Amino acid sequence: MAMKNLKRGLRDFFFGFLYLPHIKNLLEQYNNEDLALMTITLGDMLGIPLMPPIYKLRLLPLWYPRIEYWKKHVLMEKGALEKLKE
């Protein structure tokens, strides 16, 4: 029993050590792409008309649950070091 727990603990440790940074990077890229697409479709809220209204109306039910997060992220002030990272 103790040997199984040790094997499982080592397996989980090495999984986190080897794959977790890559998984976090992929999730961050997915989130950035999602926010960029939301900016394109909902840009009128910021005064950036980029898409015809018919497409916005079809995408609005998909974006509605995340609009508050998008607004907070887009309107958030960024420091100089964060801008250098991008």
Protein Blocks (a to p, Z undefined) as FASTA:
>chain_A
ZZmmmmmmmmmmmmmmmmmmmmmmmmmmmmmmmmmmmmmmmmmmnopafbdfklmmmmmm
mmmmmmmmmmmmmmpccdfklmmmZZ
